[in-house]
């Protein structure tokens, strides 16, 4: 992994701009006439949107596609070929070069520049940068496992950072969130406003985001280090932490370069529809008589149902018309309204399900059933089905919320799976890895792994193998990451 020598800040800003303009919706923040001359005078207001845009580019495009296919919401369209290797579980290391570079060079390095800047009274920017740094590291380590950490962002141009254990990375996530919260405790002389594409400088929402991210991270390690997870979550509640009540999103427009990043890529691929509805998710929606399926997927012309195929059966369905993901989730290539679909970093619905799980485990306070049902209702409202939520909660087989702690956790994660369809594919696939829920996944018919194996991680970037002498070697994708002990 190549890092950037911050002694040449003009080169840094050029690289940041190249890595962001044309891929995200932050052009207006990057249209400046004067670049900083060194990191000590770098303008946090210029760098913050590049961090946010880089994270959303990965979460909303490459990891979105991997997550939605490996999470079995989507599968390869029989009439195209772009993502066949994903359904085959046959991913090359070079496929990871771009997301790895964007996470480290554009997101994490620019966050570090903000943190290390000496501009007066910009502690709020630094606090947000710490929180986004924690978010980016969690995304990276959940995808790859062990990753460069302490040496990965050094300013000395270190081209050979060592890899650190995922457990150590998670410790840094909690530490960075705490540092961020301390720095946004009070509003500073230089307010964060329109430069912030997520919350427009609303520090109360950033505090809620940080607490929700911490709750997510503690629950992620709940099966491998329950004592740390319990202590951390109990501390959150003891300190009367607030949690997200609004989606943490970046929104997009229909103008060139400012579209939803997945739709933007589809435009670049000639508006070819490369993903379609997977039977795994659609059959589960149908079994529960769930109207949200008509929001997450488009009907095929002339049909009143969502047409689907079994995961990975593109080769045997070449004459079948299959429903595509809807514009609501940015997944329909020929519908320009896909351009304005948001990228959700953490959703309000997810926040409620996280809180419900914390209470069920006995680590948080509140009414678990009420939080669980509020999570379902939030998802129904988001998809325009608010009036159908109560009947779904009362009648859907997968909405039952009784029994043991494990039974309730199964219900929570299964409902989170339904809610995240199309919007938060990577997070949903990650939660399946953590918990084993939902239990209705099937092995792709196109799998090349054999023995019923499933993808449990992403391969390291090829750029690491060719440039970093501390590269730890390839790890096969069916090897669980540290916290995946289910």
Backbone torsions as a table, in degrees:
resi	resn	phi	psi	omega
1	UNK	NA	127.3	179.3
2	UNK	-91.7	131.3	173.8
3	UNK	-104.9	170.2	-173.7
4	UNK	-105.5	134.5	177.2
5	UNK	-75.7	109.8	-173.9
6	UNK	-73.5	-1.1	173.7
7	UNK	-69.8	-20.9	178.1
8	UNK	-111.2	76.3	-172.1
9	UNK	-70.6	-29.2	177.6
10	UNK	-63.5	-39.6	176.7
11	UNK	-65.2	-39.7	178.7
12	UNK	-58.3	-49.8	-177.9
13	UNK	-64.3	-36.1	177.8
14	UNK	-63.0	-44.1	179.0
15	UNK	-64.7	-38.6	179.2
16	UNK	-63.1	-42.1	-179.8
17	UNK	-66.5	-44.6	179.6
18	UNK	-60.4	-38.3	-177.5
19	UNK	-75.0	-9.0	-174.2
20	UNK	-120.4	-47.9	-177.2
21	UNK	-61.1	135.0	-179.2
22	UNK	90.2	-12.5	180.0
23	UNK	-113.0	-16.9	-172.2
24	UNK	-140.3	-178.5	-177.8
25	UNK	-102.5	39.8	-175.2
26	UNK	-120.5	20.5	-177.0
27	UNK	-54.4	-40.5	-174.9
28	UNK	-63.9	-26.0	179.0
29	UNK	-80.2	-17.3	-174.2
30	UNK	-104.4	0.2	-178.7
31	UNK	-86.5	81.4	-177.5
32	UNK	-122.2	155.6	-178.0
33	UNK	-99.0	-14.0	-176.2
34	UNK	-136.6	119.0	177.8
35	UNK	-90.5	153.3	176.9
36	UNK	-66.1	154.1	-178.0
37	UNK	-91.5	-19.3	178.6
38	UNK	-160.0	162.7	-176.6
39	UNK	-59.7	-29.8	-178.5
40	UNK	-64.7	-22.5	179.1
41	UNK	-117.2	13.6	178.1
42	UNK	-61.1	137.0	-177.0
43	UNK	-83.9	113.9	179.4
44	UNK	-57.8	-33.7	178.9
45	UNK	-63.3	-25.6	176.1
46	UNK	-81.0	-37.4	-174.7
47	UNK	-82.3	-31.0	-175.9
48	UNK	-56.2	-47.9	-179.6
49	UNK	-65.2	-26.1	177.1
50	UNK	-69.4	-34.2	176.5
51	UNK	-66.4	-49.6	-177.9
52	UNK	-63.1	-43.3	-178.8
53	UNK	-66.6	-38.1	179.5
54	UNK	-65.2	-43.4	178.1
55	UNK	-61.6	-45.2	-178.4
56	UNK	-67.7	-28.5	177.5
57	UNK	-63.5	-41.3	179.8
58	UNK	-75.4	-50.7	-177.2
59	UNK	-65.4	-32.9	-175.3
60	UNK	-96.4	0.3	179.9
61	UNK	-131.5	-88.5	-172.8
62	UNK	-60.8	-49.7	-179.6
63	UNK	-71.1	-26.7	174.9
64	UNK	-64.1	-42.9	-179.8
65	UNK	-68.4	-47.6	178.7
66	UNK	-58.3	-46.3	-177.3
67	UNK	-65.3	-42.0	-178.1
68	UNK	-71.9	-29.3	176.2
69	UNK	-80.7	-47.8	179.2
70	UNK	-73.2	-20.8	172.0
71	UNK	-86.0	0.6	171.4
72	UNK	62.0	33.3	164.1
73	UNK	-84.2	-38.2	-176.4
74	UNK	-121.9	159.0	171.8
75	UNK	-144.6	170.0	-177.3
76	UNK	-65.3	134.2	175.7
77	UNK	-65.7	131.0	179.6
78	UNK	-61.0	-22.4	-175.8
79	UNK	-98.7	10.9	176.3
80	UNK	-143.8	-172.8	-169.8
81	UNK	-145.6	2.2	-168.7
82	UNK	-56.6	-39.4	-171.4
83	UNK	-115.8	25.8	179.3
84	UNK	-59.1	-37.2	-178.6
85	UNK	-65.1	-27.2	177.0
86	UNK	-69.5	-43.7	176.7
87	UNK	-67.2	-25.6	178.1
88	UNK	-83.8	-6.8	-174.2
89	UNK	57.4	38.6	-175.2
90	UNK	-124.5	77.1	-172.7
91	UNK	-102.6	130.2	177.0
92	UNK	-86.1	154.3	178.9
93	UNK	-62.4	-33.0	-178.4
94	UNK	-64.9	-22.8	177.7
95	UNK	-65.6	-18.5	-178.8
96	UNK	-94.3	-4.5	-176.4
97	UNK	-57.5	-45.2	-175.1
98	UNK	-69.5	-52.5	179.4
99	UNK	-62.2	-35.6	177.5
100	UNK	-62.3	-46.9	-179.4
101	UNK	-63.1	-42.7	-179.0
102	UNK	-65.0	-42.1	179.9
103	UNK	-62.9	-46.5	-176.0
104	UNK	-81.7	-51.6	-171.7
105	UNK	-75.3	-42.5	-174.2
106	UNK	-93.2	-39.8	-178.1
107	UNK	-86.4	-61.6	-171.5
108	UNK	-71.9	-42.0	179.9
109	UNK	-66.0	-38.6	178.5
110	UNK	-71.8	-33.7	173.0
111	UNK	-61.6	-40.3	179.4
112	UNK	-66.0	-35.8	175.9
113	UNK	-61.4	-41.2	177.1
114	UNK	-63.2	-45.4	-178.9
115	UNK	-61.1	-37.5	-176.5
116	UNK	-90.3	0.1	-178.6
117	UNK	-71.5	152.1	-179.0
118	UNK	-110.8	18.7	177.2
119	UNK	-65.1	135.1	-174.3
120	UNK	-63.2	142.5	168.8
121	UNK	58.3	37.0	179.3
122	UNK	-114.0	31.2	-177.6
123	UNK	-60.5	-31.9	178.8
124	UNK	-63.5	-41.3	175.4
125	UNK	-60.6	-44.0	180.0
126	UNK	-62.8	-39.9	179.6
127	UNK	-62.4	-45.7	178.0
128	UNK	-62.5	-39.1	179.1
129	UNK	-62.4	-40.6	176.5
130	UNK	-61.3	-42.3	-178.7
131	UNK	-66.3	-43.1	177.7
132	UNK	-67.8	-33.3	175.3
133	UNK	-61.6	-43.7	177.9
134	UNK	-62.2	-42.2	-179.9
135	UNK	-63.0	-46.6	-177.9
136	UNK	-64.5	-39.4	178.2
137	UNK	-66.5	-35.9	177.8
138	UNK	-66.2	-43.4	177.5
139	UNK	-58.1	-45.9	-177.0
140	UNK	-65.9	-46.0	-176.1
141	UNK	-73.7	-32.5	175.8
142	UNK	-67.4	-29.0	178.3
143	UNK	-78.4	-46.0	-167.3
144	UNK	-110.7	-17.6	-174.3
145	UNK	90.9	-126.1	177.5
146	UNK	-65.7	136.8	-177.7
147	UNK	-144.3	163.7	171.6
148	UNK	-62.3	137.1	-177.7
149	UNK	-133.1	-82.6	-173.1
150	UNK	-64.1	-30.5	178.8
151	UNK	-101.6	-3.4	-174.0
152	UNK	-73.7	-20.3	-175.8
153	UNK	-123.2	20.9	-179.3
154	UNK	-66.3	150.1	-176.4
155	UNK	-87.5	6.5	-175.4
156	UNK	-96.1	10.3	178.9
157	UNK	73.7	26.0	-179.4
158	UNK	-61.8	116.6	-179.5
159	UNK	-92.0	-2.5	-175.1
160	UNK	-131.3	57.2	179.8
161	UNK	-67.2	141.9	177.9
162	UNK	-77.3	155.0	176.5
163	UNK	-89.2	142.6	179.7
164	UNK	-120.7	153.0	-174.8
165	UNK	-61.3	147.4	-178.3
166	UNK	-59.2	-33.9	177.6
167	UNK	-61.0	-39.6	177.9
168	UNK	-67.6	-39.2	178.1
169	UNK	-61.3	-42.1	179.1
170	UNK	-64.9	-36.9	175.0
171	UNK	-59.6	-38.5	179.8
172	UNK	-69.6	-31.9	177.8
173	UNK	-61.4	-48.8	178.9
174	UNK	-62.9	-40.8	179.7
175	UNK	-64.3	-44.2	-179.8
176	UNK	-65.4	-37.4	176.6
177	UNK	-62.9	-43.8	179.3
178	UNK	-62.1	-41.5	178.2
179	UNK	-63.8	-40.4	179.3
180	UNK	-64.8	-44.4	179.7
181	UNK	-61.3	-38.6	179.6
182	UNK	-63.9	-36.7	-176.6
183	UNK	-80.3	-18.2	176.5
184	UNK	-106.0	15.4	-178.8
185	UNK	-62.2	-35.7	178.0
186	UNK	-133.4	149.0	-178.5
187	UNK	-72.3	136.0	-176.3
188	UNK	-94.8	173.8	-176.6
189	UNK	-64.1	-30.8	177.2
190	UNK	-102.6	99.1	-175.5
191	UNK	-72.8	148.9	173.7
192	UNK	-90.0	124.1	-177.2
193	UNK	-134.0	-111.1	-172.8
194	UNK	-67.4	-17.2	177.5
195	UNK	-65.6	-23.8	-178.9
196	UNK	-86.3	107.9	-175.3
197	UNK	-80.0	-6.5	-176.7
198	UNK	-97.6	-52.2	-176.7
199	UNK	-125.6	8.9	179.7
200	UNK	51.4	37.7	174.5
201	UNK	82.0	7.9	178.9
202	UNK	-73.8	103.9	-174.1
203	UNK	-69.3	-30.5	177.7
204	UNK	-63.9	-37.6	177.1
205	UNK	-70.5	-33.8	176.3
206	UNK	-66.7	-37.4	176.5
207	UNK	-63.1	-43.5	178.7
208	UNK	-64.7	-39.7	176.8
209	UNK	-60.6	-46.8	-178.8
210	UNK	-61.7	-43.5	179.1
211	UNK	-66.0	-38.6	179.5
212	UNK	-69.0	-38.9	176.0
213	UNK	-62.5	-41.0	178.7
214	UNK	-65.4	-41.1	177.4
215	UNK	-61.5	-44.3	177.3
216	UNK	-59.0	-44.7	-176.4
217	UNK	-67.5	-40.4	178.0
218	UNK	-66.1	-40.8	177.8
219	UNK	-66.5	-30.4	178.6
220	UNK	-60.5	-35.1	-177.4
221	UNK	-97.5	11.8	-172.7
222	UNK	-64.2	-27.6	-178.9
223	UNK	-89.4	-13.7	-177.8
224	UNK	-110.4	-23.2	177.9
225	UNK	-148.5	72.0	-174.6
226	UNK	-62.7	-34.4	-177.8
227	UNK	-66.6	-42.5	177.7
228	UNK	-66.5	-42.3	-179.8
229	UNK	-62.7	-45.2	-179.2
230	UNK	-62.5	-46.2	-178.9
231	UNK	-63.0	-42.8	-178.4
232	UNK	-65.1	-42.5	-178.8
233	UNK	-71.0	-40.4	177.1
234	UNK	-61.5	-36.0	177.3
235	UNK	-65.6	-38.9	176.4
236	UNK	-57.2	-47.8	-178.0
237	UNK	-71.2	-35.9	177.9
238	UNK	-62.7	-32.8	179.0
239	UNK	-88.2	10.5	177.2
240	UNK	55.3	46.3	179.9
241	UNK	-62.3	142.2	170.9
242	UNK	-93.8	151.2	-180.0
243	UNK	-124.2	162.0	-174.6
244	UNK	-58.1	133.0	171.7
245	UNK	-115.9	-3.2	176.8
246	UNK	-128.9	152.4	175.8
247	UNK	-64.0	136.6	169.5
248	UNK	-90.8	99.9	-172.5
249	UNK	-132.5	161.0	163.3
250	UNK	-113.9	128.8	-179.9
251	UNK	-102.3	157.5	-171.9
252	UNK	-127.7	174.2	179.7
253	UNK	-125.9	179.1	-179.8
254	UNK	-92.4	1.1	-178.8
255	UNK	-80.9	151.0	-174.5
256	UNK	-54.4	127.4	178.8
257	UNK	87.8	-13.6	-177.6
258	UNK	-108.1	12.7	-177.6
259	UNK	-80.6	165.9	169.0
260	UNK	-46.8	133.1	-171.3
261	UNK	-63.6	-32.2	177.0
262	UNK	-70.5	-44.1	177.0
263	UNK	-62.7	-40.1	178.4
264	UNK	-56.7	-40.1	178.2
265	UNK	-69.3	-38.9	178.1
266	UNK	-62.1	-37.0	175.9
267	UNK	-61.6	-43.8	178.8
268	UNK	-64.4	-22.3	178.7
269	UNK	-96.7	21.9	176.6
270	UNK	77.6	22.6	-178.6
271	UNK	57.3	34.0	174.7
272	UNK	-77.0	132.8	177.9
273	UNK	-82.6	102.0	-174.4
274	UNK	-96.4	-15.0	179.5
275	UNK	-124.9	145.8	179.4
276	UNK	-138.3	177.4	-174.9
277	UNK	-69.3	130.7	175.8
278	UNK	-89.1	138.3	178.5
279	UNK	-61.2	-29.0	-178.1
280	UNK	-55.6	-54.4	-178.9
281	UNK	-73.6	-44.9	-173.7
282	UNK	-63.1	-43.2	178.9
283	UNK	-62.0	-35.1	177.7
284	UNK	-68.8	-39.8	174.7
285	UNK	-61.0	-44.8	-178.5
286	UNK	-64.3	-43.4	-179.7
287	UNK	-56.6	-31.3	-179.7
288	UNK	-97.4	8.0	-177.5
289	UNK	49.4	49.5	-171.2
290	UNK	-94.4	114.1	-178.1
291	UNK	-70.7	-12.2	-179.0
292	UNK	-64.5	-19.2	-179.5
293	UNK	-62.1	-28.8	-179.9
294	UNK	-79.6	-11.6	172.8
295	UNK	-90.4	-34.7	-176.9
296	UNK	-82.8	-24.2	-178.3
297	UNK	-131.0	154.4	174.7
298	UNK	-96.6	142.4	174.3
299	UNK	-70.3	152.2	170.4
300	UNK	-79.5	139.2	-179.2
301	UNK	-51.6	128.2	178.3
302	UNK	89.8	-2.8	179.1
303	UNK	-118.9	152.0	-178.4
304	UNK	-108.0	11.7	178.7
305	UNK	-127.4	170.5	174.5
306	UNK	-86.3	114.4	178.9
307	UNK	-78.2	133.5	-174.4
308	UNK	-141.3	165.7	171.9
309	UNK	-132.8	156.1	177.5
310	UNK	-63.6	149.4	-176.1
311	UNK	-54.6	123.7	175.1
312	UNK	79.2	14.0	-178.0
313	UNK	-100.4	30.0	-179.3
314	UNK	-59.5	-33.1	-175.6
315	UNK	-71.2	-23.8	-177.7
316	UNK	-105.3	9.5	-178.8
317	UNK	-129.8	33.8	-172.7
318	UNK	-65.8	-17.8	-179.8
319	UNK	-103.9	8.4	-176.2
320	UNK	-101.6	135.2	171.6
321	UNK	-84.1	130.4	-174.6
322	UNK	-125.6	142.7	179.4
323	UNK	-63.1	144.8	176.3
324	UNK	-99.9	162.5	167.3
325	UNK	-58.5	152.9	-173.5
326	UNK	-85.4	165.9	173.7
327	UNK	-62.3	-25.0	178.9
328	UNK	-54.9	-36.6	-179.4
329	UNK	-103.5	11.2	177.0
330	UNK	75.6	22.3	-169.7
331	UNK	-108.5	3.1	-179.6
332	UNK	-103.5	113.5	-169.8
333	UNK	-63.6	-36.0	-173.6
334	UNK	-94.1	3.4	179.5
335	UNK	-108.9	110.6	-175.5
336	UNK	-64.6	-15.6	176.6
337	UNK	-70.1	-13.3	171.7
338	UNK	-59.5	-24.5	-176.6
339	UNK	-61.4	-29.5	-174.1
340	UNK	-97.8	5.9	176.9
341	UNK	-62.0	134.2	-178.9
342	UNK	-76.8	156.8	166.8
343	UNK	-99.4	120.0	-176.7
344	UNK	-96.4	114.6	177.0
345	UNK	-78.3	-47.1	168.2
346	UNK	-142.9	134.4	-179.0
347	UNK	-101.1	158.4	175.5
348	UNK	-62.1	-35.1	177.2
349	UNK	-63.1	-46.4	177.0
350	UNK	-58.8	-42.3	179.8
351	UNK	-55.5	-44.1	-179.8
352	UNK	-66.0	-41.3	178.6
353	UNK	-66.9	-37.4	176.0
354	UNK	-61.6	-44.6	179.1
355	UNK	-63.7	-40.3	179.1
356	UNK	-61.0	-42.6	179.7
357	UNK	-65.6	-40.0	179.0
358	UNK	-60.1	-40.8	179.7
359	UNK	-69.6	-42.8	179.4
360	UNK	-59.1	-38.7	-179.9
361	UNK	-75.1	-8.3	179.5
362	UNK	85.0	15.2	-176.9
363	UNK	-104.5	-15.5	179.8
364	UNK	-124.1	170.3	-179.5
365	UNK	-112.6	152.4	-179.8
366	UNK	129.7	-175.0	-178.1
367	UNK	-100.1	106.1	-174.8
368	UNK	-61.0	-42.9	-178.4
369	UNK	-64.8	-41.2	179.2
370	UNK	-65.0	-40.4	178.4
371	UNK	-66.7	-40.6	178.5
372	UNK	-61.7	-47.7	-179.9
373	UNK	-68.8	-32.9	175.6
374	UNK	-65.5	-34.8	177.0
375	UNK	-63.9	-44.3	177.4
376	UNK	-62.9	-46.3	-179.1
377	UNK	-62.1	-38.8	178.2
378	UNK	-60.2	-43.3	179.1
379	UNK	-65.4	-43.8	178.4
380	UNK	-61.3	-39.7	179.6
381	UNK	-65.5	-43.0	-179.7
382	UNK	-59.7	-33.0	-177.4
383	UNK	-96.3	9.7	177.6
384	UNK	79.4	23.8	-177.8
385	UNK	-123.3	32.8	-172.6
386	UNK	-55.1	-40.2	-175.5
387	UNK	-71.3	-14.4	-178.5
388	UNK	-92.7	-6.1	-173.0
389	UNK	-64.6	-45.8	-175.1
390	UNK	-62.0	-44.6	179.0
391	UNK	-64.7	-38.2	177.9
392	UNK	-61.8	-46.2	-179.2
393	UNK	-60.2	-35.7	-176.7
394	UNK	-80.4	-24.7	-170.0
395	UNK	-122.5	-22.0	-174.6
396	UNK	-69.3	131.1	-179.9
397	UNK	-56.5	-38.0	-177.0
398	UNK	-85.8	3.5	179.5
399	UNK	-98.7	-0.3	179.7
400	UNK	-61.3	135.3	-177.0
401	UNK	-131.4	71.9	179.2
402	UNK	-141.7	173.5	173.6
403	UNK	94.2	-150.5	-174.5
404	UNK	-73.0	171.1	175.1
405	UNK	-57.4	-45.4	-178.3
406	UNK	-65.3	-37.7	178.5
407	UNK	-63.7	-39.4	179.3
408	UNK	-70.4	-37.8	176.3
409	UNK	-63.5	-39.8	176.5
410	UNK	-58.6	-43.5	179.2
411	UNK	-64.3	-42.5	-179.4
412	UNK	-61.1	-49.4	-175.9
413	UNK	-70.2	-35.3	178.0
414	UNK	-64.8	-42.7	177.4
415	UNK	-68.9	-33.1	174.6
416	UNK	-64.3	-37.8	177.0
417	UNK	-58.8	-49.2	179.6
418	UNK	-60.2	-42.6	-176.0
419	UNK	-67.5	-30.1	-175.1
420	UNK	-87.2	0.0	-176.0
421	UNK	-51.9	120.4	176.3
422	UNK	80.1	-33.7	-176.9
423	UNK	-85.2	-44.4	-172.3
424	UNK	-131.7	58.3	-175.7
425	UNK	-60.3	-44.5	-178.1
426	UNK	-63.3	-43.7	-178.9
427	UNK	-65.8	-38.7	179.6
428	UNK	-65.0	-45.9	177.2
429	UNK	-60.9	-37.9	179.5
430	UNK	-66.7	-40.4	177.6
431	UNK	-66.9	-34.0	173.6
432	UNK	-62.6	-42.3	178.0
433	UNK	-61.5	-40.2	-178.1
434	UNK	-68.5	-43.2	-168.3
435	UNK	-109.8	-21.8	-172.4
436	UNK	83.0	5.2	179.6
437	UNK	-113.3	144.2	1.0
438	UNK	-71.8	165.2	-174.3
439	UNK	-96.3	6.0	-174.5
440	UNK	-100.9	15.5	175.7
441	UNK	-66.1	150.6	174.4
442	UNK	-125.9	156.6	175.0
443	UNK	-72.7	135.6	178.7
444	UNK	-56.6	137.0	177.5
445	UNK	-63.6	-19.9	-178.6
446	UNK	-96.4	6.1	-174.7
447	UNK	-57.0	139.0	174.2
448	UNK	-107.6	4.9	-175.9
449	UNK	-83.2	-29.2	-179.9
450	UNK	76.4	164.9	172.9
451	UNK	56.3	30.7	177.6
452	UNK	68.3	15.0	-178.5
453	UNK	-70.1	152.7	179.6
454	UNK	-129.0	155.1	177.2
455	UNK	-70.2	128.0	-177.3
456	UNK	-120.1	-1.1	176.5
457	UNK	-164.2	170.5	174.0
458	UNK	-101.5	151.0	178.2
459	UNK	-73.3	156.1	174.7
460	UNK	-67.0	157.5	179.0
461	UNK	-67.0	142.6	176.3
462	UNK	-62.5	-31.6	179.2
463	UNK	-60.2	-30.0	176.8
464	UNK	-70.1	-41.7	-179.2
465	UNK	-64.1	-31.6	-174.3
466	UNK	-94.9	-13.5	-175.4
467	UNK	-124.9	-21.3	-173.5
468	UNK	-106.8	114.7	-178.6
469	UNK	-68.4	-16.5	178.0
470	UNK	-94.2	10.8	176.3
471	UNK	-56.0	127.7	-172.9
472	UNK	-81.1	-1.5	-177.3
473	UNK	97.5	157.4	-177.4
474	UNK	-69.5	147.6	175.9
475	UNK	-122.8	127.2	-177.1
476	UNK	-63.2	147.8	-169.0
477	UNK	-74.2	-8.7	175.7
478	UNK	-94.5	11.8	174.5
479	UNK	-86.5	122.9	-178.5
480	UNK	-65.1	148.5	171.5
481	UNK	-78.3	174.7	-171.2
482	UNK	-54.6	-45.9	-174.7
483	UNK	-82.4	-6.2	-177.2
484	UNK	-89.7	89.8	-178.6
485	UNK	-114.5	9.0	179.9
486	UNK	-83.4	NA	NA
